[in-house]
Amino acid sequence: MLKKCALCGKGELKGKTVTRKGQYKAKGGTGSKISRWTMRKFLPNLQSMTILIGGRSKKVYVCAKCIKKGAFKKA
């Protein structure tokens, strides 16, 4: 099961980690160059909680932002 917030649908985002090489211009070099990049995931702060959905209790993932808002009822 893919982890997503049951209330707002927040999930993972994809991005890159960039590896740079070369001496910076301020230090007398020709500037930094990107040598390679790899894909990575940015994961949200999801917590497993038991909440009421449609009058029934269900164990789902809820993001920290929705927990702070109080956008649900605990079971």
Stockholm file with secondary structure:
# STOCKHOLM 1.0

chainA/1-75         MLKKCALCGKGELKGKTVTRKGQYKAKGGTGSKISRWTMRKFLPNLQSMTILIGGRSKKVYVCAKCIKKGAFKKA
#=GR chainA/1-75 SS CCCCCTTTCCCCEEEEEEEEESCCGGGTSSCCEEEEEEEEEECCCEEEEEEEETTEEEEEEEEHHHHHHTCSCBC
#=GC SS_cons        CCCCCTTTCCCCEEEEEEEEESCCGGGTSSCCEEEEEEEEEECCCEEEEEEEETTEEEEEEEEHHHHHHTCSCBC
//
